[in-house]
């Protein structure tokens, strides 16, 4: 009887090792030699799979965004929109708390001036807004007032989460309530500017924390 052994995924090993190193030190301080060594693979595999360090860094950014998107894609728990919103926000914050270094590297450090890196991050952030839009029954194209409001709120959520990771002086529940209350206020402001944005005012009222 022949026992088959799955071959290790060298590409995944490199992405995992690179992500850990980029979370520890700035992009320019990490070398491809130490990435290969940390991954336990031949140095030439970096060029084979990613061309160069920048290509590998882009792969780590995409992988980080995909892992967080998977958290967003999981069906939220709850019997009403407010409960489902809070569940989604709680899972979002919990995941980031458990992966704080990687999230901070993604949002603040690394090769953040690279336009392709920024494009990946911006696409991921707007995907989070699309999740909210779908839950509210709003189809694209999104009207300008609502698009601007949601982009601003997603940026706000990122910033309060970053502050939370640095200080840890609010509970996760308090952070969720802060994000929810701010979203409600922002949506009401958007409705005041354009009542045809496609969001039911009654739904916004139901999101309001008690």
N, C-alpha and C positions, 0 to 999 in steps of 0.2 A: 504494500500500500504506500502510495506517494503522498506525503503531506505537503501541501502548498503553503507558502508563506508570503503574505502580502508585501510587496515592495514598499519601502518607506517613501513618502511623498516629499522629495527633496525640495520642491518649490515651496510647499507649506512650511517645511522646516526653516527655510530661509526667511520667509515672511514672519514667522513667529519670533525667530532670533532677532531680526531687524527691528521689529516692533518693540521688543524688550529693550534693546540698546537705544533706540531713538527716544524711548520714555525716560531713560536714565540720563542721557546727555544730549546736547544740541546736535542738530543734523551735521554741521561741519566738523564736529569732534568725533564722529563715528566713522570708522574706516570699513571698507568692504572686506579687508583681511580679517578683522575681528568678527564681522558678521558671519563669515564662512566658518571661522573657528568656533563661534558660539553655536552655530547650527550643526557642526560636526560633518560638514560636507566639503567637497573639493571647491577651491576658490573659483575655478572656471565656470561653475554652475551659475554664478551670478550673471555673468555675461550671457550664458546660454538661455536663461529664463527671463532676464530683465534688462539686458543690454548694459546697464550701469547702475550706480548707486541711486540716481534719481528715479530710474524705472522701478527699482526695488522699493524706494520710499513711497512712490505712488501706489504700489501694490499694497503696502501696509495701510495707507490711508483708505483705500477702497475697502480693504478687509475690515477695518475698524467701523467704517460707515455701514457696511453690510451687516455686521453683528448687531449694531444698535438698531438698524432697520428691522431686523428679525424680531427684536423686542417689541417694536411698534406694531408689527404685523400680527402678533398674537392677538386673538379675539379678547377684547376687554371684558372684565367681569362687571356685573351690575344690572339692575332692572330698569334704570332710567339713565338719560344722557349725563347727568351730573355724576352719578356713580361710575359710569364707564370712563368719563374724562378723568376723574380722580384715580381710577385704577391704572389707566394708561400713564398718567404723570408719575404715579408712585413707582411703577415698574421702570420707567425711564430714569428716574432719579436713583433708584436702587441699583440699576445696572451701572450707572456712571460712578456711584460711590464705590462699587466693587472693582471698577476699572479706571480709577481716578487718574493715575499717571498717564495712561494712554489717551484719555479724553483731553487732559490738559495739554499734552503734546500736540494733539490734533488741532485744538482750537487756538493755542497760543504760541507754540514753538515750532521746532522742525524747520521745514522748508516752506513756511507759510507764504512767502512772497512769490512763490512759483505760481503762475496763473492757472496751471492745470490742477494744482493742489487746491487752490481756491475754488475752482469750478466744481471739483468733487464735493467739497464741503458745502458749497452753496446749493448744489443739486440735492444733497442729503437733507439740508435744512428745509428746502421747499417741499421735499417729499413728506416731511413731518407735517407741514401745513396742509398738504393734499389729504393726509389722513383725517385731519379735522374737517376739511371741506366735505369729504365723502360722508363722514358721520352726520354732517348737517344737511346732506342732500344737495350740496351745491356742485354744479358741473362746471367744467372749464369751457370757454375762457372765463376767468374770474374778473369781475369788475375792479377798476383801479383802486377804489377806496378799500375794498376787502383785501385785495392782494397786498397793498401797502401795510394795512393793519396786521395781517397775519405774518408778513415778513418781519415787521417790527416786534411782534410778540414772540416769535421764535428766537430772535436775537436776544430779547429780554430774558427768555427762559434759559438760554445758554449762559448769560451773564450772571443770573442769580444762582445758577448751579455752580459756576466757577467760584463765585464768592463763598458758597456753601462748602465747597471742597477745601478752600483755604482756611475757613474760620470754624465751621462745624458748630455754630452757636444757635442755629435754628434746628428744630426737629424736622424729619422728613415730612411729617404731616403738615407742619407750619409752612414749609416750602411749597407743598402742593396747594394749600389754601391760598397762599400769596399768588401763585401762578394762575390759579383758577379765577380769583377775584379780578386780577389784572386783565385776563382774557375777556371776562364779562364786560368790564368797563371799556375796553378797546372796541369790542363788537358793538356796543351801544353807541360809541362815538362814530363808528363807521356807518351805522344805520341812520344816525342823525344827519350825516353828510350825504348819504345816498340810500334812500329806503328801498331801492331796487337791487340791492347786492345779493339777494337770494337767500338770506338767512332769516328764518322766522323769529320775530321778536319774542314770541312766547317761548321758543327754545332757549334763547339767551337768558330769559328770566328763570328758566328751570335749571340753568347752570350755576346760578348765583348760590354761593355757599350760604348755609342757614345762619 
